[in-house]
Amino acid sequence: MTAMVVAGRLPALLALWYAAASMLAMLVYRLDKSAAQRGRQRTPEATLHLIALLGGWPGALLAQALFRHKSSKAAFQPRFWITVVVNIIALYWACRQPALMAALYALLG
């Protein structure tokens, strides 16, 4: 993603969005892991998937490895990887739309 920003193919603020969404994902995964260990109310899986879909999947993937959370849950993993693929396809598609990219640059700089 950094290479795309440097090459001028992606607005810097969009890369910052991914970074912020990834940090949010890591925080939410950590809080959910803590809640699971303490028997408290958990974060709905739909929320975890939504954060991943909106660009937080790199942080979610890292959090799964660091916190050993949701990384082996059979029902969770396929849905998670679907959000990753959908996000990557959407980003690829957006980058190939000149009018959309021009609008993003005008909006985000």
C-alpha positions as CSV (number, residue, x, y, z in Angstrom):
1,M,0.0,0.0,0.0
2,T,2.9,2.4,0.8
3,A,4.3,1.8,-2.7
4,M,0.9,2.7,-4.2
5,V,0.8,5.9,-2.2
6,V,4.4,6.8,-3.3
7,A,3.6,6.0,-6.9
8,G,0.6,8.3,-6.7
9,R,-1.9,5.5,-7.3
10,L,-3.6,5.8,-3.9
11,P,-4.4,8.8,-1.8
12,A,-2.3,9.0,1.4
13,L,-5.4,9.5,3.5
14,L,-6.8,6.2,2.3
15,A,-3.6,4.5,3.5
16,L,-4.0,6.2,6.8
17,W,-7.6,4.9,6.9
18,Y,-6.3,1.3,6.6
19,A,-3.8,2.0,9.4
20,A,-6.4,3.5,11.7
21,A,-8.9,0.6,10.9
22,S,-6.1,-1.9,11.6
23,M,-5.3,-0.3,15.0
24,L,-9.0,-0.3,15.8
25,A,-9.2,-4.0,14.8
26,M,-6.2,-4.8,17.1
27,L,-7.8,-3.0,20.0
28,V,-11.2,-4.7,19.5
29,Y,-9.6,-8.1,19.2
30,R,-7.6,-7.5,22.4
31,L,-10.7,-6.3,24.3
32,D,-12.7,-9.3,23.1
33,K,-9.9,-11.7,24.1
34,S,-9.9,-10.1,27.5
35,A,-13.7,-10.4,27.8
36,A,-13.5,-14.0,26.8
37,Q,-10.9,-14.8,29.5
38,R,-13.0,-13.0,32.1
39,G,-16.4,-14.4,31.2
40,R,-17.7,-10.9,30.2
41,Q,-19.8,-9.7,27.4
42,R,-18.1,-10.4,24.0
43,T,-17.8,-8.3,20.9
44,P,-20.2,-9.7,18.2
45,E,-18.3,-11.5,15.5
46,A,-20.2,-9.4,13.0
47,T,-18.5,-6.4,14.4
48,L,-15.1,-8.0,14.0
49,H,-15.9,-8.9,10.4
50,L,-17.2,-5.4,9.6
51,I,-14.0,-3.8,10.9
52,A,-12.0,-6.2,8.7
53,L,-14.2,-5.5,5.7
54,L,-13.7,-1.7,6.1
55,G,-10.0,-2.0,5.9
56,G,-8.9,-3.3,9.3
57,W,-8.1,-6.8,8.1
58,P,-4.3,-6.4,8.3
59,G,-4.6,-5.4,12.0
60,A,-7.2,-8.2,12.6
61,L,-4.8,-10.7,11.0
62,L,-2.0,-9.5,13.2
63,A,-4.2,-9.5,16.3
64,Q,-5.3,-13.1,15.6
65,A,-1.7,-14.2,15.7
66,L,-0.5,-12.0,18.6
67,F,-3.4,-12.7,20.9
68,R,-4.2,-16.2,19.6
69,H,-7.8,-15.1,19.3
70,K,-10.2,-16.4,16.7
71,S,-7.3,-17.9,14.8
72,S,-8.5,-21.5,15.1
73,K,-12.3,-21.0,15.2
74,A,-13.6,-23.0,12.3
75,A,-16.8,-20.9,11.7
76,F,-15.0,-17.6,12.0
77,Q,-12.0,-18.0,9.7
78,P,-13.8,-18.6,6.3
79,R,-15.9,-15.5,6.9
80,F,-12.9,-13.5,7.9
81,W,-11.0,-14.5,4.7
82,I,-14.1,-13.6,2.6
83,T,-13.9,-10.1,4.1
84,V,-10.2,-9.9,3.2
85,V,-10.8,-11.0,-0.4
86,V,-13.8,-8.6,-0.8
87,N,-11.8,-5.7,0.6
88,I,-8.8,-6.4,-1.7
89,I,-11.1,-6.8,-4.8
90,A,-12.9,-3.5,-3.9
91,L,-9.6,-1.7,-3.5
92,Y,-8.2,-3.1,-6.8
93,W,-11.4,-2.2,-8.6
94,A,-11.4,1.3,-7.2
95,C,-7.8,1.9,-8.2
96,R,-8.7,1.0,-11.8
97,Q,-11.5,3.6,-12.0
98,P,-10.0,6.9,-13.2
99,A,-13.1,8.9,-12.3
100,L,-13.3,7.4,-8.9
101,M,-9.6,7.9,-8.2
102,A,-9.8,11.5,-9.4
103,A,-12.7,12.1,-7.0
104,L,-10.8,10.5,-4.1
105,Y,-7.7,12.6,-4.8
106,A,-9.9,15.7,-4.9
107,L,-11.6,14.8,-1.7
108,L,-8.6,13.3,0.2
109,G,-5.6,14.9,-1.4
